[in-house]
Amino acid sequence: MSNEEGFSLVELLIVVCIIGLIAAIAVPNLVRARESADSASAVSSVRTLITAENLYYNSTSNYATLTELMPTGTLDTDLGSGSKSDYGFVLTVDSSTVPASFICTADPLVDSPNLPHYFTDQTAVIRVAQGVPATSISPPF
């Protein structure tokens, strides 16, 4: 008989089980880390939108929509399209009021009760709500 060396089926099954356990532990942590990074990016993007609106208002005495802010060079193309880092951004301008006003919301593109939603307006206070859309009465961030 030849003396062949190699792994037995039991040894391979044990290795596969260990890899499965490691993956079961690591994947949820990876998902949470990605959600946290997306949320931090959304806050940064809302701050960028506040700054862009204030710059636009100082030069025109009116606020602008996302498409009107794009040519000014204050927004990157992703944010200008209304979607960045798995968040959707909606910028609504009301020019009929004196002074003019705007509302900006940032909502996750995936529906999850763990993800925060953000809201801001011309007051530049970022408000947050967990799992539901944020409004002007949501607590400040």
N, C-alpha and C positions, 0 to 999 in steps of 0.2 A: 504494500500500500504506500501511496505517496503521502508525504507529510505536508499538506497545504496549510498555509497560514492565512488568516483573515478574520473577519468579524462574524460572530454568530448572529442569527436572527434575533435572539433575545437582546443582545448588546445593541443592535441597531434600533430596536423598539424602545429601549431605555433612552438612547440618545434623542430620538424623535420626541419622546415624552418630555424630556428636559427642555428641548428647544421650544416645544409648545407651551410649557409653563412660563418660560422666560418671555415669550411673545405675549402671553395673556397678561403678564404684569406690565410689560413695556408699552404696549399699544395704547391702553387708556391714558397713561401718562403723556404719551406723545400727542394724543388728541387734545388733552387739557392744555398742554403747552402751546399748541397751535391756536386754540381758541383764545388763550391769553394774549398771544402775539397779535392776532387779528383785532382783538378788542383795543389793545394799546395803539395799533395803527389807526383804528377808527377815531379814537380820541384825538390823535395827532392830526388826522384829516379834518376833523371838525374845527380844531384850532386854526388850521390853514384856511378853511372856509371863512371863519370869523375875520381873520386878518385880511383876506382878499376882499370881503364885503366892505370892511372899513376903508381900505385903500380906494376901492371903487367909489364909495359914498363920498369920500373927501374930495375926489376929483370931479364927480358928476352930480352930487347932491341927491343921488338915488341909489338903490341897491340893484343888484344884477342876479340873473339866473345863472345856472352852471354854464350854459352855452354862451352867455354874454361875458362870463369871466374868463373863458378859455383864451380868447385872443390877447388878453392883458398880460399873459405870461405868468400869472400868479398860481396857476394850477397845473399839475401834471396831467397827461392825457388820460390816465386811469381815473383819477378823481373827477376830471372834467366830463367823463362819460357817465358818471353817476354810480360807479361800482369800483370798489377797491378793497382788497384783503377780505373777501367774503362778506363785505358790508355794502348795502345799497344806500346811496345818499340822495335825498330829495331836498331841493332848495326852492322855497316858494316866496315870491316877492309880492308885497301889497303896496302899490304906489298910490292907492286912493286915500290912504290915511296921511295925516300931517302930524309929525314927520313920517316919511315912508318907513316900512318895516319889512323884516324878512323872518322866515322860519326855516330852520334846517333840521332834518332828522337823519339819523344814521341807524338803520335796522339791519340785523344779520340776514343774509340771504338764505340761510338754513334755519328752519324753525326748531329752536331748542329752548327749553325753559331755563337753561343755565347761562345763556348768552345775554349780555346787557344791550339795551337800546339807548340811544342818545338823542338829545334834543337841545337846541339852542335857538336864540333869536337875537335881535339887535342889542340886547342887554349883555351879550357875550358870556352869559352864565351857562355852562354845560350842565345839563340835567340828565339823570340816568334812571332807568327802570329795568328791573331784572325780569326777563321773560315776556314782558309786554311792552308795547310802544311807549316811549317816554313822552311827556307833555310838559306844558309850562308849570304845572303844579308838582311835577316829580321832584325828588330831592336833588340838590346840587351834587355834582361829582366831586 
